[in-house]
Structures are given as C-alpha cells and as structure tokens.
Amino acid sequence: MTALGLTTGSVTALVDRLERLGYLARRPDPTDRRKSLIQLTDIARQKTWELYGPFVTEGEALMRDYTAADLELLAGFPRRSRELYERQQAKVLRARTEGAE
C-alpha cells in the first residue's frame, strides 16, 4: 500500500467496490482470524482474458521468432540500464547529502 501511496482505508474502499462489482471475493484466512484473503472471481478472470488474451496469444507467437539467447539479451538491456540509472542516482543523492552537511 505504501508503494502505491494508498492508505489502508483507501485499499479497503477499493476492495469493497470491486467486491460489490463481483470482481473480488473475500474469504476468511484459515490461519489468522483478523485477516481476509482476496480472490479474483470467475467474472474478473473472464474480463481479464477478454482484455489481455489477444496480447498473450500474439505475444506468444512473436516470442517464437526469438531464441532463448535473443530473449536473454533483450531482457538484459533494460535491466542493466536500470541498474546503471540507480547507481548514478545513488551517487547524485550521496553528493547532495554530503554537500548539505
């Protein structure tokens, strides 16, 4: 919730709304009575597939054109770029913190 910038109340309201619409169902947690488990309903699964199914189907066909090595190379570039960005960002933040002292 913190990563999304949502309060617990916001999340509860969101879950309540999705439950009323028939997309989620609450189930009691068998190991902790204070918790509820949230499950997608069949309606939500169907609507999700209607939206994303064509993307998955075409994506699978697209992926067949590449070898495993090709896919590793393609996936590695954004990962390594992000790592580079994070290293540089950390340097800038350190410099800013050190300069403020």
N, C-alpha and C positions, 0 to 999 in steps of 0.2 A: 504494500500500500504506500509506503514511504517513497519508493522509487517512482511510483505513478503520481505522487503528490496528492493522494486521496486520504481523507480521514476515515476512521472506522465507520463513522456514521454515513459517509458517502458510499462506502462499499456496501453497507447493509441496505441502503436505499436502492442501490443499483441491483443487488441480488433480489430484493423484494420485487422490483419492477420486472426483472427478467423471469422471475418465478410466476408472477401474475400473467405474463405473456405466454407462459407454457414452455419456455426455453430451458429452464433450470428446475431441478427438484432438490429439496433439502432432505437429507437423511441423517438420523442421529449417528454420531460417532460411537461405535461399539466399545471403544477403549476410554472415552472421555465424555461424560455426560454434558459437559459445558460446551462442547463443540458440535457443529453440524458439518456434514460432508455435502458438498455441492456436486451434482451430477448433471451432465447435459441430458436433455430429453431426446426422444426419437425425432421430434419435430425440429429441434435445433440441429441435430445431425443431418437431417434431410435438407434443411435450408442451407447449411454449410456446404454440403456436397453440391447443391444446385449452383452455389456461387463459385466454389473453388474446384469443383470436379473437372471442368474443362481445362483449367490451368494445370491440374495434376496430370491429366491424360496427355495433353500436348507437351507438358514438361518432360514426362517420361519418354515420349517419342524423341524429343530434342536431345535428351541425355544419351540416348542410344548412339548418337553420332560421335560421341567422345569416348576415348579410352579412360581407364581409371587414372592413368598418369596425367592426361589432359585435365581431368576434373580436379585432381590434387593441385595442379599448377594454377588453375583458375581460382580455386578456393583459397590458395595460399596468398595470392596477391593482396586481396582486401584485408586479410588477417595481418599480414606483415606491415601493410600500410597503416593499419590502426595501431599496431604496436609502435611504429615509428612516431606517429602523431602523439601517442600517450607519453612516450619518452620525452619528446620535445616539450609537450605541455607541462610535464613534471619539472623540467629544467626552468621553464619560464616562471612557474609558480614558486619554485625554490628561490630563484633570483629576486622575485618580487618580495617574498617573505624576508629574505636576508637583507634586502635594501630598506625594508621598513623598520628594521631593528636599530 
